């Protein structure tokens, strides 16, 4: 059954957009599930529980796919930036859970998604990605939308 599923997945051409849409769906579910689960729980403890689940889930996938042996092939440079990314993720989650604990999910999530605009700015500055008028307009609209929702 698992082999059949893997074969089916390989035959379906999945693009970055498909994965990005799935990511947004699960991010939305995360906000709602976390808001429900965080009631009467310290936000730092809730983040730690969530992190353990993600740790077990991610390493389970790596071990299931037999990718553990590839860890030695990662350069020190890449490893450093993956660690820094992990630290940034941890800080993001800690602050996100604290915000969810004291605020409404429908207001916290849009402000959290201002990370999209910040990512565009940082990608242009650090990664030298091209930013055109459409990207600027979309970023402005996203920012305005997040602020309008949060202040409503």
Steps between C-alpha positions, in 0.01 A plus 500: 500500500782740591684420176183568302462837675865590430458403134186711472675800654795465261268493201319816602701806406491723804622855471617751758152654484331173596729462802457867594121463499524189718733692731250783535217256577701328772623835637137608535415173672800553728367837614155367581620177664761691703247758618272221621786304659671792672204576729625487860850391387817709527595610148864393542394152614255478209778593258727234651231232460439606139874495433540144632218383273661670200841358593366145517295547183789645297756241615245224441474609137878523465549152647212350300654634177851389604640854479687496832827400335495819292557720804877459463486651151363833626764772491584696815368813326163341426484343844566838665218666308262212568576536871445877481174435316399263780575766762293754305216247470512430873485869585218550249300218658558624855376848413217365284368276777523786752309725258237226448466457873414864560338593167242381251627253239320700230710805590828331595531293181481795255766693692713184509460480123667838464800269492412466130576866441812487717614192305457686170708791631774273638501285184558813293778630727679179599419255219489765225160378380329734256211708626267655245204735525252211538695357794519842663126558449417155636721558803334833571155341467598210729630746757189715485278191523684365804483834677130553419413152632710543813355839586137401435 
